[in-house]
Amino acid sequence: MDTWYIKYTSLPCSSYWETALTNPHSGKVGVAIVTGASSGIGRVYADRLAARGYDLVLVARREERLREVAADVERLYSVRAEVLVADLSQPAGTQAVVDRLASDASITLLVNNAGFSAMRPLTDTPEATITSMIAVNITALTLLTKAALVAFKARNAGTIVNVGSGAGFAPYPGIPVYGATKAYIYLFTQSLQSEVEGTAVRIQLVLPGAVVSEGWEVAGGATLEQLPEGIVMTTEDCVDAALAGLDQGERVTSPSLQDDTIHRDYEALTQSLLQAMFDRNPAPRYKVGG
């Protein structure tokens, strides 16, 4: 379904991240907040980060599922896992996570993973679904990122991981709102990376392709069985690749992209287009003012 890319950029790791890589159970890596942690990519992130020694704050709507995840990671890795039940489609739910980010100095990592899609034409998509999708995929992610960025810059330490989608590169039939929200995450996250230049704060953009997830059932319409087997990645491989990219200092990680020059060419073209879009004179083809 999605097209993916990897951008390799070497960045200096902050001291706390170097500690995490050399001794993942040192107890010094802090607390990670993972949104959408009750299933899919978020659940695997919770497992992998707990294995690295992070205590966790797990965020999602389904309390029972969250408690199952918390119990599993506490049992397997001897870390603390707190359940924070919050509906990020609602202002109160988002504010609860914002408040936690602003008040807890032990938080060193935010994984903005929560999101959902609706696989249907815009005319067939209920207004409530559109509103909720924008609230979760854009509004909540933006506000949580801001709260984390303010706290991390004040401490000059911390990592933000925003999970986007390859669907944000170009229009894809049947997901007009979802694809647009993921395009927002792409531009938003890359813009913020310039704000942390010269600091020890890191911001990674992760762009999965088609991944095994409950999100397909939530989206409605297509099912995984209708997709070619060769393009559907396991959730575990997706998260492991994303964390490997983070370890390597990547600013943008696309687990499925085999040839990263495609993305490099894409970015070069977008920069050329951006510069060419600003000119006081109308283009000759419009024959304006002649």
BAZAGU-587189 format. One line per field, with one value per residue: x, y, z of N, C-alpha, C in turn; residue in one letter; residue number from 0. Coordinates in steps of 0.2 Angstrom, whole numbers, padded with zeros to 4 digits. Each point is the difference from the previous one (the first is absolute). Layout:
N
n.xx	X, ...
n.yy	Y, ...
n.zz	Z, ...
ca.xx	X, ...
ca.yy	Y, ...
ca.zz	Z, ...
c.xx	X, ...
c.yy	Y, ...
c.zz	Z, ...
r	a, ...
k	NUM, ...
END
This chain:
290
n.xx	0004, 0005, 0003, 0006, 0003, 0006, 0001, 0006, 0000, 0007, -0002, 0003, 0001, -0006, 0003, -0006, 0000, 0006, -0002, -0005, 0005, 0005, -0005, -0004, 0003, 0004, -0006, 0003, -0004, -0003, -0005, -0003, -0003, -0004, -0002, -0006, 0002, -0007, 0003, 0001, 0002, -0005, -0003, 0003, -0002, -0005, 0000, 0002, -0004, -0005, 0002, 0000, -0005, -0004, -0002, -0007, -0002, -0004, -0001, -0006, -0005, 0003, -0003, -0005, 0000, 0000, -0004, -0002, 0001, -0002, -0005, 0000, 0000, -0004, -0004, 0000, 0000, -0004, -0004, -0001, -0007, -0001, -0007, -0001, -0007, 0000, -0005, 0005, -0006, 0001, -0001, -0005, -0001, 0000, -0004, -0002, 0002, -0002, -0005, 0000, 0000, -0004, -0003, 0002, 0005, -0003, -0005, 0003, -0006, -0003, -0005, -0001, -0003, -0005, -0005, -0005, -0003, -0002, -0001, -0002, -0004, 0002, -0003, 0004, 0004, -0003, -0003, -0003, 0001, -0002, -0005, -0002, 0000, -0003, -0004, 0000, 0000, -0003, -0006, -0001, 0002, -0003, -0005, 0000, 0001, -0005, -0004, 0001, 0000, -0005, -0002, 0001, -0002, -0004, 0000, 0000, -0006, 0000, -0005, -0002, -0005, 0000, -0005, 0002, 0001, 0002, -0006, 0005, 0003, -0006, -0004, -0004, -0002, -0005, 0005, -0005, -0003, 0000, 0001, -0005, -0003, 0002, -0002, -0005, 0000, 0001, -0004, -0005, 0001, 0001, -0005, -0003, 0003, -0002, -0005, 0002, 0001, 0005, -0005, -0002, -0005, -0003, -0002, -0003, 0000, -0005, 0002, -0005, 0001, -0002, -0003, 0001, -0007, -0003, 0005, 0001, -0001, 0004, 0005, -0002, -0003, 0006, 0003, 0004, -0005, -0002, 0004, 0004, 0001, 0003, -0006, -0003, 0002, 0003, -0004, 0002, 0000, -0006, -0002, 0002, -0003, -0006, 0001, 0001, -0005, -0003, 0002, -0001, -0005, -0005, -0001, 0000, -0005, 0002, -0003, -0005, 0003, 0001, -0002, 0004, 0004, -0005, 0001, 0007, -0002, -0005, 0004, 0005, -0004, -0002, 0006, 0001, -0005, 0001, 0006, -0002, -0004, 0005, -0004, 0002, 0003, -0006, -0001, 0004, -0001, 0000, 0005, 0002, -0003, -0001
n.yy	-0006, 0001, 0006, -0003, 0004, 0000, 0005, -0001, 0002, 0001, -0001, 0004, -0006, 0002, 0003, 0002, 0002, 0003, 0002, 0002, 0002, 0003, 0002, -0003, -0004, 0006, 0001, 0003, -0004, 0000, 0005, -0005, 0005, -0005, 0003, -0002, -0001, -0001, 0002, -0005, 0005, 0003, -0005, 0000, 0007, -0001, -0005, 0003, 0005, -0005, -0004, 0007, -0002, 0002, 0004, -0002, 0004, -0004, 0002, 0000, -0002, -0006, 0002, -0005, 0002, 0006, -0002, -0003, 0005, 0004, -0005, 0000, 0006, 0001, -0005, 0002, 0007, -0002, 0003, 0007, -0002, 0006, -0001, 0003, -0001, 0001, 0003, -0001, -0002, 0001, 0006, -0003, -0005, 0004, 0004, -0005, -0001, 0005, 0000, -0006, 0001, 0005, -0005, -0004, 0002, -0006, 0003, -0004, -0003, 0003, -0005, 0004, -0005, 0003, -0003, 0002, -0004, 0003, -0006, 0006, 0002, 0006, -0001, -0006, 0004, -0003, 0005, -0004, -0004, 0004, 0002, -0007, -0002, 0005, -0001, -0007, 0000, 0006, 0002, -0007, -0003, 0005, -0001, -0006, 0001, 0005, -0003, -0005, 0004, 0003, -0006, -0003, 0005, 0000, -0006, 0003, -0003, -0005, -0005, 0003, -0005, 0003, -0003, 0001, 0001, -0006, -0001, 0003, -0004, -0003, 0002, -0004, -0003, 0003, 0004, 0004, -0002, -0007, 0000, 0004, -0003, -0005, 0003, 0002, -0006, -0002, 0005, -0001, -0006, 0000, 0004, -0004, -0004, 0005, -0001, -0006, 0003, -0003, -0004, -0003, 0004, -0006, 0001, -0006, -0001, -0004, -0003, -0003, -0006, -0005, 0000, -0006, 0002, 0002, 0005, -0005, -0003, 0004, 0000, -0007, -0004, 0002, -0006, -0002, -0004, 0006, 0001, 0002, -0006, 0002, 0003, -0005, 0005, -0004, 0001, -0006, -0002, 0003, -0002, -0006, 0001, 0002, -0005, -0005, 0003, 0000, -0006, 0000, 0004, -0005, 0005, -0004, -0004, -0004, -0004, 0001, 0006, -0004, 0005, 0002, -0002, -0004, -0001, -0001, -0003, -0003, 0000, -0002, -0004, -0002, 0000, -0003, -0004, -0001, 0000, -0004, -0002, 0003, 0003, 0006, -0004, 0001, -0006, 0000, -0006, 0004, 0003, 0001, 0006, -0004
n.zz	0000, 0004, -0002, 0001, 0005, -0001, 0005, -0003, 0006, 0001, 0005, 0004, 0003, 0003, 0005, 0001, -0006, 0000, 0006, -0004, -0005, 0005, 0004, -0004, 0005, -0002, -0002, -0005, -0004, 0006, -0002, -0003, -0003, -0001, -0005, 0001, 0006, -0001, -0006, -0005, -0003, 0003, -0001, -0006, -0001, 0003, -0003, -0006, 0002, 0003, -0005, -0002, 0005, -0005, 0005, 0000, -0004, 0001, -0006, 0001, -0003, -0002, 0006, -0002, -0006, 0002, 0004, -0006, -0004, 0005, 0001, -0006, -0001, 0005, -0002, -0006, 0002, 0005, -0004, 0001, 0000, -0001, 0002, -0006, 0002, -0007, -0002, -0004, -0001, 0007, 0000, 0004, -0004, -0005, 0003, 0002, -0006, -0003, 0005, -0002, -0006, 0002, 0003, -0005, 0004, 0002, -0004, -0004, -0001, -0006, 0000, -0005, 0002, 0004, -0003, -0004, -0004, -0005, -0002, -0002, -0005, -0001, -0005, 0001, 0002, 0006, 0002, 0004, -0005, -0005, 0004, 0002, -0006, -0002, 0005, -0002, -0006, 0001, 0002, 0002, -0006, -0002, 0004, -0001, -0006, 0000, 0004, -0004, -0005, 0003, 0002, -0005, -0003, 0005, -0001, -0006, 0001, -0005, -0002, -0006, 0000, -0006, 0000, -0006, -0007, -0004, 0003, 0004, -0004, -0001, -0004, 0004, -0005, 0002, 0001, -0002, 0006, 0001, -0007, 0000, 0005, -0004, -0005, 0004, 0002, -0007, -0002, 0005, 0000, -0006, 0000, 0005, -0005, -0004, 0004, -0001, -0006, 0001, 0002, 0006, -0002, -0001, -0007, 0000, -0007, 0002, -0006, 0003, -0003, -0004, 0006, 0002, 0000, 0006, -0002, -0003, 0006, 0004, -0005, 0000, -0004, -0002, -0001, 0004, 0000, -0001, 0005, -0005, 0001, -0005, 0001, 0004, 0004, 0004, 0005, 0002, -0006, 0000, 0006, -0001, -0006, 0003, 0005, -0005, -0004, 0006, 0001, -0007, 0004, -0003, -0004, -0006, 0002, -0006, 0004, -0004, 0000, -0006, -0004, 0005, -0005, 0000, 0007, -0001, -0005, 0003, 0005, -0005, -0003, 0006, 0001, -0006, 0001, 0006, -0002, -0004, 0005, 0002, -0003, -0001, -0005, -0003, 0000, -0005, 0002, 0005, -0003, 0007, 0000, -0005
ca.xx	-0004, 0004, 0007, 0004, 0007, 0005, 0005, 0006, 0003, 0003, -0001, 0003, -0004, 0001, 0003, -0004, -0001, 0006, -0001, -0005, 0002, 0005, -0002, -0007, -0003, 0003, -0005, 0002, -0003, -0006, -0007, -0003, -0008, -0002, -0007, -0003, 0004, -0004, 0000, 0004, 0007, 0001, 0001, 0007, 0005, 0000, 0004, 0007, 0003, 0001, 0006, 0005, 0001, -0004, -0006, -0004, -0007, -0004, -0005, -0005, -0007, -0003, 0004, 0002, 0005, 0006, 0002, 0003, 0007, 0004, 0002, 0005, 0007, 0002, 0002, 0006, 0006, 0001, -0001, -0006, -0004, -0006, -0005, -0003, -0005, -0001, -0003, 0003, -0004, -0004, 0004, 0002, 0005, 0007, 0002, 0002, 0006, 0003, 0002, 0005, 0006, 0002, 0001, 0004, 0007, 0003, -0001, 0005, -0002, -0007, -0001, -0007, -0002, -0007, -0003, -0004, -0002, -0007, 0001, -0006, 0000, -0002, -0007, -0003, 0003, -0004, 0003, 0003, 0006, 0005, 0002, 0004, 0007, 0004, 0001, 0005, 0006, 0003, 0000, 0003, 0007, 0004, 0000, 0004, 0007, 0002, 0001, 0006, 0005, 0001, 0003, 0006, 0005, 0001, 0004, 0005, 0001, -0006, -0001, -0007, -0001, -0007, -0002, -0004, -0002, 0002, -0006, 0000, 0004, -0003, -0007, -0001, -0008, -0004, 0002, 0001, 0001, 0006, 0006, 0001, 0003, 0006, 0004, 0001, 0005, 0006, 0003, 0000, 0006, 0006, 0001, 0002, 0007, 0004, -0001, 0004, 0007, 0005, -0002, 0001, -0007, -0001, -0006, 0000, -0006, 0000, -0005, -0001, -0004, -0006, 0002, -0005, -0002, -0007, -0003, -0003, -0007, -0003, -0001, -0005, 0001, 0005, 0002, 0007, 0000, -0001, 0007, 0006, 0004, 0006, 0001, -0002, 0006, -0002, 0000, 0007, 0006, -0001, 0003, 0008, 0004, -0001, 0005, 0007, 0001, 0001, 0007, 0005, 0000, -0004, -0006, -0006, 0001, -0006, 0002, -0001, 0003, 0006, 0005, -0001, 0001, -0007, -0002, 0004, -0002, -0007, 0001, 0003, -0005, -0005, 0003, 0000, -0007, -0001, 0003, -0002, -0007, 0000, 0002, -0005, -0003, -0004, 0003, -0002, -0005, -0007, -0001, -0003, 0003, 0004
ca.yy	0006, 0006, 0000, 0002, 0003, 0001, 0005, -0001, 0007, -0001, 0005, -0002, -0002, 0003, -0005, -0005, -0005, -0004, -0004, -0005, -0004, -0004, -0004, 0001, -0001, 0004, 0004, 0007, 0003, 0004, -0003, 0001, 0000, -0003, 0001, -0005, -0005, -0005, -0005, 0002, 0003, 0003, -0006, -0003, 0005, -0001, -0006, 0002, 0005, -0003, -0004, 0004, 0003, 0005, 0000, 0002, 0003, -0003, 0004, -0002, 0001, -0007, -0002, -0007, -0002, 0003, -0003, -0006, 0002, 0002, -0006, -0004, 0003, 0000, -0007, -0002, 0004, 0003, 0007, 0002, 0002, 0004, 0001, 0007, 0000, 0007, 0001, 0006, 0003, 0004, 0005, -0002, -0005, 0003, 0005, -0005, -0002, 0007, 0002, -0005, 0002, 0006, 0000, -0006, 0001, -0006, -0002, 0001, -0002, 0000, -0003, 0002, -0006, -0001, 0002, -0005, 0001, -0003, -0001, 0001, 0006, 0005, 0000, -0005, 0001, 0004, 0006, -0002, -0004, 0005, 0004, -0004, -0001, 0006, 0001, -0004, 0000, 0007, 0004, -0003, -0001, 0007, 0003, -0004, 0002, 0007, -0001, -0004, 0004, 0006, -0003, -0003, 0006, 0003, -0005, -0002, -0008, -0003, -0002, -0001, -0004, 0001, -0006, 0002, -0005, 0001, 0003, 0007, 0002, 0001, -0002, -0007, -0001, -0002, 0002, 0007, 0004, -0003, 0001, 0007, 0000, -0003, 0005, 0005, -0002, 0001, 0006, 0003, -0003, 0002, 0007, 0000, -0003, 0006, 0004, -0003, 0000, 0002, -0002, -0007, -0003, -0003, -0001, -0005, -0001, -0007, 0000, -0007, -0001, -0004, -0003, -0004, 0004, 0000, 0006, -0002, -0001, 0007, 0004, -0002, 0000, -0005, -0005, -0002, -0006, 0002, 0003, -0005, -0002, 0003, 0007, 0001, -0001, -0002, 0005, 0000, 0002, 0007, 0003, -0001, 0004, 0007, 0001, 0000, 0007, 0005, -0002, 0002, 0007, 0003, 0004, -0002, -0007, -0003, -0007, -0004, 0003, -0003, 0004, 0007, 0006, 0002, 0005, 0006, 0003, 0003, 0006, 0005, 0003, 0004, 0007, 0004, 0002, 0005, 0006, 0002, 0002, 0007, 0005, 0006, 0001, -0006, -0004, 0002, -0004, 0003, 0006, 0005, 0006, 0001
ca.zz	0000, 0001, -0003, 0005, -0001, 0006, -0001, 0005, 0002, 0006, 0006, 0006, 0005, 0007, 0005, 0002, -0005, 0000, 0005, -0001, -0005, 0003, 0006, -0001, 0006, 0005, 0004, -0001, -0006, 0001, -0001, -0007, -0001, -0006, -0002, -0004, 0003, 0001, -0005, -0006, 0000, 0007, 0005, -0001, 0003, 0007, 0001, -0001, 0004, 0006, 0000, 0000, 0006, 0001, 0003, -0005, 0001, -0006, -0001, -0005, 0002, 0003, 0006, 0001, -0004, 0003, 0006, -0002, -0003, 0006, 0004, -0004, 0000, 0007, 0001, -0004, 0000, 0006, 0000, 0002, -0006, 0002, -0005, 0000, -0005, -0003, -0006, -0003, -0004, 0004, 0003, 0007, -0001, -0002, 0005, 0005, -0002, 0000, 0007, 0002, -0003, 0002, 0008, 0003, -0002, -0001, -0007, -0005, -0007, -0002, -0006, -0002, -0004, -0001, -0007, -0004, -0007, -0003, -0007, -0004, -0003, 0005, 0000, 0004, 0007, 0005, 0002, 0006, -0001, -0002, 0005, 0004, -0004, 0000, 0007, 0002, -0005, -0001, 0006, 0006, -0001, 0000, 0007, 0004, -0002, 0002, 0007, 0001, -0003, 0005, 0006, -0002, -0001, 0006, 0003, -0005, -0001, -0001, -0006, -0002, -0006, -0003, -0005, -0006, -0004, -0007, -0004, 0000, -0006, -0006, 0001, -0001, -0001, 0005, 0007, -0001, 0006, 0003, -0004, 0001, 0007, 0000, -0003, 0005, 0005, -0003, -0001, 0006, 0003, -0003, 0002, 0007, 0001, -0001, 0006, 0005, -0002, 0005, 0006, 0001, -0001, -0006, -0002, -0005, -0004, -0003, -0005, -0002, -0006, 0002, 0006, 0003, 0005, 0001, -0004, -0006, 0001, 0002, -0006, -0005, -0007, -0002, 0005, -0001, -0005, -0007, -0002, -0001, 0006, -0001, 0002, 0006, 0005, 0006, 0005, 0003, -0005, -0001, 0006, 0000, -0005, 0002, 0005, -0003, -0003, 0005, 0003, -0005, -0001, -0005, 0002, -0003, -0001, -0004, 0001, -0006, -0006, -0001, -0003, 0003, -0005, -0002, 0004, -0001, -0007, 0002, 0004, -0004, -0005, 0004, 0002, -0006, -0001, 0005, -0002, -0007, 0001, 0002, -0006, 0000, -0007, -0002, -0005, -0007, -0003, 0002, -0004, 0004, -0001, -0006
c.xx	0004, 0007, 0004, 0007, 0004, 0004, 0005, 0003, 0003, -0001, 0003, -0005, 0001, 0002, -0005, -0002, 0006, 0000, -0005, 0002, 0005, -0002, -0008, -0004, 0003, -0005, 0001, -0004, -0006, -0006, -0002, -0007, -0001, -0008, -0002, 0003, -0004, 0001, 0005, 0007, 0001, 0001, 0007, 0005, 0000, 0004, 0007, 0003, 0001, 0006, 0006, 0001, -0005, -0006, -0005, -0007, -0004, -0007, -0005, -0007, -0002, 0004, 0002, 0006, 0007, 0002, 0003, 0007, 0004, 0002, 0005, 0007, 0003, 0003, 0007, 0006, 0001, 0000, -0007, -0004, -0006, -0005, -0003, -0005, -0002, -0003, 0003, -0004, -0004, 0005, 0003, 0005, 0007, 0003, 0003, 0007, 0005, 0003, 0005, 0007, 0003, 0003, 0005, 0007, 0003, -0001, 0005, -0001, -0007, 0000, -0007, -0002, -0007, -0002, -0004, -0002, -0007, 0001, -0006, 0000, -0002, -0008, -0004, 0003, -0004, 0004, 0004, 0006, 0005, 0003, 0005, 0007, 0005, 0002, 0006, 0006, 0003, 0000, 0003, 0008, 0003, 0000, 0005, 0008, 0002, 0002, 0007, 0006, 0002, 0004, 0007, 0005, 0002, 0006, 0006, 0001, -0008, -0001, -0007, 0000, -0007, -0001, -0004, -0002, 0002, -0006, 0000, 0004, -0004, -0008, -0001, -0008, -0003, 0002, 0002, 0002, 0007, 0006, 0002, 0003, 0007, 0005, 0002, 0005, 0007, 0003, 0001, 0007, 0006, 0001, 0003, 0007, 0005, 0000, 0005, 0008, 0005, -0002, 0001, -0007, 0000, -0007, 0000, -0007, 0000, -0006, -0001, -0004, -0006, 0003, -0006, -0002, -0008, -0003, -0003, -0008, -0004, -0002, -0006, 0002, 0005, 0002, 0007, 0000, 0000, 0007, 0005, 0004, 0007, 0001, -0002, 0005, -0003, 0001, 0007, 0005, 0000, 0003, 0007, 0004, 0000, 0005, 0007, 0002, 0001, 0007, 0005, 0000, -0004, -0005, -0006, 0002, -0006, 0002, 0000, 0004, 0007, 0005, -0001, 0001, -0007, -0002, 0004, -0001, -0006, 0002, 0003, -0005, -0005, 0004, 0001, -0007, -0001, 0003, -0003, -0007, 0000, 0003, -0005, -0004, -0004, 0004, -0002, -0006, -0007, -0001, -0003, 0004, 0004, -0004
c.yy	0006, -0001, 0003, 0002, 0000, 0006, -0001, 0006, -0002, 0005, -0002, -0002, 0003, -0006, -0005, -0006, -0005, -0005, -0006, -0006, -0005, -0004, 0001, -0001, 0004, 0003, 0007, 0002, 0003, -0004, 0002, 0000, -0002, 0001, -0006, -0007, -0006, -0006, 0002, 0003, 0003, -0006, -0003, 0005, -0001, -0006, 0001, 0005, -0002, -0004, 0004, 0004, 0006, -0002, 0003, 0004, -0002, 0004, -0003, 0000, -0006, -0002, -0007, -0002, 0004, -0004, -0007, 0001, 0002, -0006, -0004, 0003, 0000, -0007, -0002, 0004, 0004, 0008, 0002, 0002, 0003, 0000, 0007, -0001, 0006, -0001, 0006, 0003, 0005, 0005, -0002, -0005, 0002, 0004, -0005, -0002, 0006, 0001, -0005, 0002, 0006, 0000, -0006, 0000, -0006, -0003, 0002, -0002, 0000, -0004, 0002, -0005, 0000, 0003, -0005, 0003, -0002, -0001, 0000, 0007, 0006, 0001, -0005, 0000, 0004, 0006, -0001, -0003, 0005, 0005, -0003, -0001, 0006, 0002, -0004, 0000, 0006, 0003, -0002, 0000, 0007, 0003, -0005, 0001, 0006, -0001, -0004, 0005, 0005, -0003, -0003, 0006, 0003, -0004, -0002, -0008, -0002, -0002, -0001, -0004, 0001, -0006, 0003, -0006, 0002, 0003, 0008, 0003, 0002, -0002, -0007, -0001, -0003, 0002, 0008, 0004, -0003, 0002, 0008, 0001, -0002, 0005, 0006, -0003, 0000, 0007, 0003, -0003, 0002, 0008, 0001, -0002, 0006, 0004, -0003, -0001, 0003, -0001, -0008, -0003, -0003, -0001, -0005, 0000, -0007, -0001, -0008, -0001, -0004, -0005, -0004, 0004, -0001, 0006, -0002, -0002, 0006, 0004, -0002, 0000, -0006, -0004, -0002, -0006, 0003, 0003, -0006, -0002, 0003, 0007, 0001, -0002, -0002, 0006, 0000, 0002, 0008, 0004, -0001, 0004, 0007, 0002, 0000, 0006, 0005, -0001, 0003, 0007, 0003, 0005, -0002, -0008, -0003, -0007, -0004, 0002, -0003, 0005, 0007, 0006, 0003, 0006, 0006, 0004, 0004, 0006, 0006, 0003, 0005, 0006, 0004, 0003, 0006, 0007, 0003, 0003, 0008, 0005, 0005, 0000, -0007, -0004, 0002, -0004, 0003, 0007, 0005, 0007, 0001, 0005
c.zz	0000, -0003, 0006, -0002, 0006, -0002, 0006, 0002, 0007, 0005, 0006, 0005, 0007, 0005, 0003, -0005, -0001, 0006, -0001, -0005, 0003, 0005, 0001, 0007, 0006, 0004, 0000, -0006, 0001, -0001, -0007, 0000, -0007, -0001, -0005, 0002, 0001, -0005, -0005, 0001, 0007, 0005, -0001, 0002, 0008, 0002, -0001, 0004, 0007, 0000, 0000, 0007, 0002, 0005, -0005, 0003, -0007, -0001, -0005, 0003, 0004, 0006, 0001, -0004, 0002, 0006, -0001, -0002, 0006, 0004, -0004, 0000, 0007, 0002, -0004, 0001, 0007, 0000, 0002, -0006, 0003, -0006, 0001, -0005, -0002, -0007, -0004, -0006, 0003, 0004, 0007, 0000, -0002, 0006, 0006, -0002, 0000, 0007, 0003, -0003, 0003, 0008, 0002, -0004, -0002, -0007, -0004, -0007, 0000, -0007, -0002, -0006, -0001, -0006, -0003, -0006, -0002, -0007, -0004, -0003, 0005, 0000, 0004, 0007, 0004, 0002, 0007, -0001, -0002, 0006, 0005, -0003, 0001, 0007, 0003, -0004, 0000, 0007, 0006, -0001, 0000, 0007, 0004, -0002, 0003, 0008, 0001, -0002, 0005, 0006, -0002, -0002, 0006, 0004, -0005, -0001, -0001, -0007, -0002, -0006, -0003, -0005, -0005, -0004, -0007, -0004, 0000, -0006, -0006, 0001, -0001, 0001, 0007, 0007, -0001, 0006, 0003, -0003, 0002, 0007, 0001, -0004, 0005, 0005, -0003, 0000, 0007, 0004, -0003, 0001, 0007, 0001, 0000, 0007, 0006, -0002, 0005, 0007, 0001, -0001, -0007, -0002, -0006, -0003, -0002, -0004, -0002, -0006, 0002, 0006, 0003, 0007, 0000, -0003, -0006, 0001, 0002, -0006, -0004, -0007, -0001, 0006, -0002, -0005, -0007, -0003, -0002, 0006, 0000, 0003, 0007, 0005, 0007, 0005, 0003, -0004, -0001, 0006, 0001, -0005, 0002, 0006, -0002, -0003, 0005, 0003, -0005, -0001, -0006, 0002, -0003, -0001, -0003, 0000, -0007, -0006, -0001, -0003, 0002, -0005, -0003, 0004, 0000, -0006, 0002, 0004, -0004, -0004, 0004, 0002, -0006, -0002, 0005, -0002, -0006, 0001, 0002, -0005, 0000, -0007, -0001, -0005, -0007, -0003, 0002, -0004, 0003, -0001, -0006, -0005
r	m, d, t, w, y, i, k, y, t, s, l, p, c, s, s, y, w, e, t, a, l, t, n, p, h, s, g, k, v, g, v, a, i, v, t, g, a, s, s, g, i, g, r, v, y, a, d, r, l, a, a, r, g, y, d, l, v, l, v, a, r, r, e, e, r, l, r, e, v, a, a, d, v, e, r, l, y, s, v, r, a, e, v, l, v, a, d, l, s, q, p, a, g, t, q, a, v, v, d, r, l, a, s, d, a, s, i, t, l, l, v, n, n, a, g, f, s, a, m, r, p, l, t, d, t, p, e, a, t, i, t, s, m, i, a, v, n, i, t, a, l, t, l, l, t, k, a, a, l, v, a, f, k, a, r, n, a, g, t, i, v, n, v, g, s, g, a, g, f, a, p, y, p, g, i, p, v, y, g, a, t, k, a, y, i, y, l, f, t, q, s, l, q, s, e, v, e, g, t, a, v, r, i, q, l, v, l, p, g, a, v, v, s, e, g, w, e, v, a, g, g, a, t, l, e, q, l, p, e, g, i, v, m, t, t, e, d, c, v, d, a, a, l, a, g, l, d, q, g, e, r, v, t, s, p, s, l, q, d, d, t, i, h, r, d, y, e, a, l, t, q, s, l, l, q, a, m, f, d, r, n, p, a, p, r, y, k, v, g, g
k	0, 1, 2, 3, 4, 5, 6, 7, 8, 9, 10, 11, 12, 13, 14, 15, 16, 17, 18, 19, 20, 21, 22, 23, 24, 25, 26, 27, 28, 29, 30, 31, 32, 33, 34, 35, 36, 37, 38, 39, 40, 41, 42, 43, 44, 45, 46, 47, 48, 49, 50, 51, 52, 53, 54, 55, 56, 57, 58, 59, 60, 61, 62, 63, 64, 65, 66, 67, 68, 69, 70, 71, 72, 73, 74, 75, 76, 77, 78, 79, 80, 81, 82, 83, 84, 85, 86, 87, 88, 89, 90, 91, 92, 93, 94, 95, 96, 97, 98, 99, 100, 101, 102, 103, 104, 105, 106, 107, 108, 109, 110, 111, 112, 113, 114, 115, 116, 117, 118, 119, 120, 121, 122, 123, 124, 125, 126, 127, 128, 129, 130, 131, 132, 133, 134, 135, 136, 137, 138, 139, 140, 141, 142, 143, 144, 145, 146, 147, 148, 149, 150, 151, 152, 153, 154, 155, 156, 157, 158, 159, 160, 161, 162, 163, 164, 165, 166, 167, 168, 169, 170, 171, 172, 173, 174, 175, 176, 177, 178, 179, 180, 181, 182, 183, 184, 185, 186, 187, 188, 189, 190, 191, 192, 193, 194, 195, 196, 197, 198, 199, 200, 201, 202, 203, 204, 205, 206, 207, 208, 209, 210, 211, 212, 213, 214, 215, 216, 217, 218, 219, 220, 221, 222, 223, 224, 225, 226, 227, 228, 229, 230, 231, 232, 233, 234, 235, 236, 237, 238, 239, 240, 241, 242, 243, 244, 245, 246, 247, 248, 249, 250, 251, 252, 253, 254, 255, 256, 257, 258, 259, 260, 261, 262, 263, 264, 265, 266, 267, 268, 269, 270, 271, 272, 273, 274, 275, 276, 277, 278, 279, 280, 281, 282, 283, 284, 285, 286, 287, 288, 289
END
